[in-house]
Amino acid sequence: MENSHVETFKAEAQGNGWPTKVSITDTQWKLQLDEPTEDGGSNSGANPMQYFIASLAGCQNEQSQVVAEELSLNITQVDINVEIDLDLAGFMGMSDNSNGSYKNVRLDAVVHGEATDVQIKSLGEKVDARCPILALLRTSGCNIESSWRKK
């Protein structure tokens, strides 16, 4: 049996029109979620998918710092760009559900610092394998294109 280290994360949402507010419980963090005006919101905050893609980019960045340290790499910066293609048919009620709605992820990471191409390839493989948000997308059947390269 694999080792396990389970941590529970909690959030509470309050919605009574736009914008909606989400509190991350047991912390001081509060997020304001909204939609653009053309989608009925007041554009006063990021929408849930923008938070999701930011979470993926942030998770990849944090994991890259951890893995670089484990590999004793002298990394000074990692620039991560992410794009996600999402089929909104389920969300918009044009389909019965949103299963399989994540279609493609394109992840491009540029690593600055003293590392060889082989070390950066290893870094990227380990980060991609260990990032739980990327794993969620992978297990949903989403196609993932990931590129890790040296600056």
N, C-alpha and C positions, 0 to 999 in steps of 0.2 A: 504494500500500500504506500502511495506517495505521501510525503510529508505534507501537512496542510497548515496553513496559517490564515484562518478566516477572520476578517474584520468586517463589521457591519457599518454601512454608511446610510445616513438617514436624511430625508428632506421632507419638507411640508410645502404644499402649494396652496395659494389662495387665489381664486379666480372669481371676480364679479364684474366682468367686462374687461376691457383692455386698459392698462397692461395687467398681466398676472404677476404675482410676486411669489418667489420661492425662497424659503429659508432653509439653509443647510443647518440642521439641528446640531446642537452641542458645539457650535462655533459662533463666531460673530458675523458670519457671512450671510448676506442677503443678496439675491439676484433679482433683477427685474427683467421679465421676458415679455416680449411684445411681438407684433407683426408689423410689416410695412403698412402704410396707409392704404395702398392699393389692395391689400388683403384684409382690410377691415380694422387694422390696429392703428395705434397712434405713433408708431416708429420711435418709441422711447427706450427701447432696449433690443438686444439681440433676440432672434427667435430660437426655439429649442434646437433646431438643426445646426444653427451657428454655434450654440454652446456645445453641441455634440462634436462637431468637427474641431472646435478649439480644444475640447477634452482629448481628442485623439492626438492632435499636434502636441499638446502639453504632456501627455503620457509618453509619447515617443521621445520627447526632449528629456524628460526626467529619467526615463529608462536608459537613454544614451549616456547620460552623465554617470549613472550607476555602473553600467557595463564598461564604459571607458576606464573607470577607476579600477574595476575588477581585473581588466586586461592590462593595467598599468600604462595606458596610453596618455600621451600629453596632448589632450584635446583642448583647444582654446575657445571654440565656438562650434555650434551645430545649427545650421539654418534648415528648417523643415517646412516644406510646402506640401499641403494636402488638398486634394479635391475628392469629393464624393458625389457620385451620380445616384440619385434617389428617385424611384418611380413613385409619384404621389397619388396614383389611382386609388389606392385603398384609403388614404388620408382624405381624399376629396369625395369619397363615397361612390366612386365609379367602379369599385371592386369590393368584394365582400370583406377583405382584410388587407393588411399591409405585409403579410408574409412574403419574403423574397423581394422586398422593395429596394433594398440596398443592392445596386447593380455593380458599380465599379469604385475602387479606391485607387487613386494615383498619389503615391508618396514619393517625394524627391528630397533627399537629405544631402546637404553639402557640409562636409566635415573640415574644419580648420584646425591646424596643429601639426604636430610631428607624428605622423602615422603613415605606414605604407598602404598601398592599394589592398593588399591581402589583409592587413589588420582592419581596414575600414570595412571590407566585405564581411569579415567575421563579426565586427561590431554591429553592422546592420542586420545580419542574420539573427544574432542573439537578441537584439532589441525587438525586431519584428516578432520573434518567437515568444518573447516574454511580456509584451504589452497586452494587458487584458482587454483593452478597448479594441485593438486590432484583432484580437482573438474572437471577440464577439462578432465582428464583421465577417471574419473568416468562416466561422461556424454557421453563419446565416446563409452561406453560399455565395457571398459577394466575391467578385474577382478582384484580387489585390495585385497591383503593380508597384513594386518598391525598388527604388534606386538609391544606393548609398555611394557617394563618391567624394574624392578629395578635392579641396579647393586649390 
